[in-house]
Amino acid sequence: MKNSYLTDFHHGWLIEVVPAEQGFKAVCYSPCRKRFVIQDQSSSFDALYAAKQAINHHVACDALAAVLQEFYEDRQIDYEEWSALHDSLNQVI
C-alpha cells in the first residue's frame, strides 16, 4: 500500500487506486482476499468510482448465488437449473 495514490473501503472491500501507464487503475481486494483490477481510468476518482461499481456488481452476484444455493438445497430448483443459473452469474462476473 506504500505506492497507493488513494485508498478507500466499500462493502468491506479494500480499494487501492494507483497511477498506471494510461492514467489510473484500481486494485480491489475482498475481505477473503479475492482480487481484481480496474484498468485505464482517466482520473483517480474515475478509478475509485469504477471500482465501487464493480464491487457492487460482485456483491450482488454473490448474493444471487447464495439465493440460488438456498433454492437448490430446498429443492425448489433442480441441479440442471441451479447449474445453468449459476453459470450465467459467473459469465457476468
Secondary structure, DSSP 4 states (H G I P E B T S, - for coil): -TT-SEEEEETTEEEEEEEETTEEEEEEE-TT--EEEEEEESSHHHHHHHHHHHHHHHHHHHHHHHHHHHHHHTTSS-HHHHHHHHHHHHHH-
